[in-house]
Amino acid sequence: MVDAFTEAAEAEGLIEDFIVLNGDGSVPQQQSQLAGLILRGVDAIANNAASETALNDIV
């Protein structure tokens, strides 16, 4: 997922840099990482959620 996303965005000149995080399928870890990205003010977030509903409160 990461390679396909970054290759397409870089080819179009759409991104300058990016952050890759791995929550290892852990909902609490993903919740913490998403909250951190939001606090950092990133422009976009692509996520492969560990649960269909666990991240709803953050998003």
C-alpha positions in Angstrom: 0.0 0.0 0.0 2.7 2.5 0.9 4.8 1.9 -2.2 1.8 2.3 -4.6 0.6 5.4 -2.8 3.9 7.2 -2.7 4.9 6.2 -6.3 1.7 7.6 -7.7 1.9 10.8 -5.6 5.5 11.4 -6.4 5.0 10.8 -10.1 2.3 13.5 -10.1 4.5 15.9 -8.0 1.8 15.9 -5.3 3.9 15.2 -2.2 7.1 16.6 -0.9 7.5 14.3 2.1 5.5 11.7 4.0 5.3 9.7 7.3 4.8 6.0 7.5 3.7 4.4 10.7 2.9 0.8 11.6 0.4 0.0 14.3 0.9 -3.8 14.0 -2.8 -4.4 13.9 -3.2 -2.8 17.3 -6.3 -0.6 17.7 -4.8 1.4 20.7 -1.6 1.9 18.8 -3.4 3.1 15.6 -5.6 5.5 17.8 -2.5 7.0 19.3 -0.7 7.4 15.9 -3.7 9.0 14.3 -4.2 11.4 17.2 -0.5 12.3 16.9 -0.7 12.9 13.1 -3.8 15.2 13.7 -1.9 17.1 16.3 1.0 17.6 14.0 -1.4 19.1 11.4 -0.5 16.8 8.5 -2.3 17.5 5.2 -3.6 14.0 4.6 -3.9 10.6 6.2 -4.2 7.2 4.5 -5.1 4.5 6.9 -5.5 0.7 6.8 -7.6 0.3 10.0 -7.2 -2.7 12.3 -11.0 -2.4 13.1 -14.0 -1.2 11.1 -15.2 1.0 13.9 -12.5 1.5 16.5 -11.1 4.6 14.9 -14.5 6.3 14.4 -14.1 8.6 17.4 -10.8 10.0 16.2 -11.8 10.4 12.6 
